[in-house]
Amino acid sequence: MPATEPTIVATSMGFASRRRGPWDARPGRVFPLMAELAGAGDSPRICYLAQAVGDQPTSLTVFHGAFAGTRFRPSHLALYPMPNVDDIRAHLLAQDVIWVGGGSVANLCAVWRVHGLPEILHECWQAGVVLGGVSAGSICWHTGGATDSYGPTLRPFTEGLGWLPYGNGVHYDSEEQRRPLMHRLVADGTLPTSHCTDDGVGLVYRGTRLAEAVADREGVSAYEVSRAEDGTARETRIEPRLLPAGPV
């Protein structure tokens, strides 16, 4: 059964290390949540989009390895050097969850537009497929955010899909450039009111409404950054709900 409302889970969370090496990951707590929101039942279908790292083979290997032996049925959509499925629309509409990885949000959105993905993904969203992602896979659904797509010094990005009419700040507590740049971009009007996440936090949108913030650990938070009447940025903390630990 698809989600009852169009749903996006935009995060600074995702996979967790099994502590046996950087490529040995396990699915984090956000994935059971997304399957539940999708009404997916016992065998959720999840498709990975890794265009933010150019469909890097190691990224695809980590994804499939993480879900091996779980109740999830993983697949991926690659666009480099050409699509790996005959019918992109049919493949994505058949999923319960679509997960977008991190990397370059500027490149991600550009490549999607070349291949007509925004229209297909919007159809999936409206049809009840739960969309989500981490970092670039979070910013992309919003109007924009702060990005390192152009180099190590963060710059504004304003070419997101814009289905969620907010800016989005990721890695808010772990990368020192993030918070001050998001404040400046909201204060000067480059970005609208923005929702930001510490590492380990996600935002659940039902339609375009922020329904709740969730976390996979204690001591982290989400934030709303808005423009005050005096032209400065005002930050309001949003307390996240701690997601339960358990098998995927």
C-alpha positions in Angstrom: 0.0 0.0 0.0 1.5 3.4 -1.0 1.9 6.3 1.4 -1.4 8.0 2.1 0.2 11.4 1.5 3.2 12.4 -0.7 6.1 11.9 1.6 9.8 12.9 1.6 12.3 12.1 4.2 15.3 14.6 3.9 18.2 13.7 6.1 21.7 14.0 7.4 21.6 10.3 8.2 21.5 7.0 6.4 23.9 4.1 6.7 26.0 3.1 9.8 29.4 1.4 9.8 29.7 -2.2 11.1 33.2 -1.1 12.2 34.9 -3.5 9.9 36.0 -1.0 7.3 34.7 2.0 5.4 32.8 0.0 2.9 31.1 -2.3 5.4 27.8 -0.6 6.1 24.5 -1.5 7.5 21.1 0.3 7.0 20.4 2.9 9.6 17.2 3.5 11.5 15.7 5.8 8.8 15.0 2.9 6.4 12.5 1.0 8.5 10.8 4.4 9.1 10.5 5.0 5.3 9.2 1.5 4.7 6.6 2.1 7.4 5.6 5.4 5.9 5.3 3.7 2.5 3.0 1.0 3.9 5.4 -1.4 2.3 4.7 -4.6 4.3 7.2 -7.3 4.8 9.4 -6.9 1.7 9.9 -3.2 0.9 11.3 -2.4 -2.5 14.0 0.2 -2.3 15.9 1.8 -5.2 19.1 3.7 -4.9 20.0 6.7 -7.0 23.7 7.5 -6.9 24.0 10.2 -9.5 25.5 12.7 -7.0 28.7 10.6 -7.2 28.4 9.7 -10.8 27.0 6.2 -10.1 30.4 5.3 -8.6 30.6 1.5 -8.5 31.8 1.4 -4.9 28.8 3.3 -3.8 26.5 0.8 -5.5 28.4 -2.1 -4.0 28.1 -0.6 -0.5 24.3 -0.1 -1.0 23.6 -3.6 -2.1 25.9 -5.1 0.5 24.2 -3.2 3.3 20.8 -4.6 2.4 22.0 -8.2 1.8 20.2 -10.5 4.2 17.6 -7.9 5.2 13.8 -7.9 4.4 14.4 -5.1 1.8 14.5 -5.8 -1.9 17.2 -3.4 -3.2 17.8 -2.2 -6.7 19.5 0.8 -8.2 19.0 3.2 -11.2 22.2 4.2 -12.9 22.4 6.8 -15.6 26.2 6.6 -16.3 27.1 5.8 -19.1 23.4 5.0 -19.9 20.4 3.9 -18.0 20.7 0.4 -16.6 16.9 -0.3 -16.9 14.8 -0.2 -20.1 11.9 1.8 -18.6 13.0 4.2 -15.9 9.5 5.4 -15.1 8.1 1.9 -14.7 11.0 0.8 -12.5 10.7 3.8 -10.1 7.0 3.6 -9.9 7.3 0.0 -8.8 9.3 0.9 -5.7 8.1 1.6 -2.1 11.2 3.7 -1.3 13.6 5.7 -3.4 16.8 6.7 -1.7 19.2 9.3 -3.1 22.8 9.3 -2.0 25.1 12.2 -1.1 27.7 14.0 -3.2 27.3 16.9 -5.6 23.8 18.2 -5.5 24.5 20.5 -8.5 25.6 17.6 -10.7 22.8 15.5 -9.4 20.0 17.9 -10.4 21.7 18.7 -13.7 21.9 15.0 -14.7 18.4 14.3 -13.6 17.1 17.1 -15.7 18.8 15.8 -18.8 17.2 12.5 -18.3 13.7 13.7 -17.4 14.0 12.4 -13.8 12.2 15.4 -12.1 9.0 14.6 -13.9 9.2 10.9 -13.1 10.2 11.4 -9.5 7.4 13.9 -9.0 4.9 11.3 -10.3 6.4 8.7 -7.9 6.0 11.2 -5.0 2.4 11.9 -5.9 1.7 8.1 -6.3 2.9 7.3 -2.8 6.4 6.2 -3.3 8.4 7.6 -0.3 11.3 9.6 -1.5 14.4 10.4 0.6 18.1 10.8 0.8 21.1 12.1 2.6 23.0 15.4 2.1 22.7 16.1 -1.7 19.8 13.6 -1.6 18.2 15.9 1.0 18.9 19.3 -0.5 17.7 18.3 -4.0 13.9 18.2 -3.0 14.1 21.8 -1.6 14.7 25.1 -3.3 18.4 24.9 -2.5 21.0 25.1 0.3 24.7 25.3 1.0 26.9 23.0 -1.0 30.5 22.0 -1.7 29.5 21.0 -5.2 31.8 23.8 -6.5 34.8 23.3 -4.2 35.8 23.1 -0.6 34.4 26.5 0.3 30.7 26.3 0.6 28.5 28.2 -1.9 24.8 28.8 -2.3 22.8 26.4 -4.5 19.4 27.6 -5.7 18.5 25.1 -8.4 16.9 22.4 -6.4 13.6 20.7 -7.6 11.7 23.1 -5.3 8.9 20.7 -4.4 9.5 21.6 -0.8 9.4 25.4 -0.6 12.2 25.8 1.9 16.0 25.9 1.9 17.8 23.0 3.4 21.0 22.8 5.5 22.7 19.5 6.1 25.6 18.4 8.3 24.7 21.4 10.4 26.8 20.4 13.5 29.7 18.7 11.8 31.0 21.2 9.2 31.8 24.6 10.5 30.9 26.5 7.3 27.3 25.3 7.2 25.5 27.2 10.0 26.9 30.7 9.3 26.3 30.4 5.5 22.7 29.2 6.0 22.1 32.1 8.3 23.5 34.5 5.7 21.6 33.1 2.8 18.3 33.3 4.7 19.0 36.8 6.0 19.8 38.2 2.6 16.9 36.5 0.9 19.0 34.1 -1.3 17.1 31.2 0.4 13.6 31.2 2.0 12.9 29.9 5.5 15.1 26.8 5.8 15.1 23.6 7.7 18.5 22.3 8.8 19.7 19.0 10.3 22.6 17.9 12.5 24.2 14.6 11.5 21.9 11.8 12.6 18.7 13.8 12.0 16.0 13.7 9.3 13.0 15.7 8.3 9.7 14.0 7.5 7.5 16.0 5.1 3.9 15.0 4.4 3.0 16.9 1.3 5.0 20.1 1.7 4.3 20.2 5.5 7.1 19.4 7.9 5.4 16.8 10.0 8.3 15.9 12.3 12.0 15.6 12.8 13.6 12.3 13.7 17.0 11.2 14.9 19.0 8.0 15.1 21.0 9.2 18.2 20.7 11.4 21.3 21.9 14.9 21.5 21.2 16.1 18.0 18.6 18.4 16.6 16.8 20.0 13.6 16.4 23.8 13.2 14.3 26.3 11.4 16.1 29.3 10.1 13.9 32.3 9.2 14.4 36.0 8.4 13.6 38.3 11.2 12.0 41.7 10.8 15.4 43.4 11.3 16.9 41.5 8.4 18.9 39.0 10.5 18.5 35.2 10.7 16.5 33.7 13.5 17.2 30.1 14.4 14.5 27.9 16.2 15.4 24.4 17.5 13.1 21.5 16.5 13.2 18.6 18.9 13.5 15.3 17.0 11.8 12.0 17.9 14.4 9.3 18.6 13.9 6.4 16.2 13.9 2.9 17.7 16.8 0.6 17.2 16.0 -2.8 15.8 16.5 -5.2 12.9 16.1 -3.9 9.4 
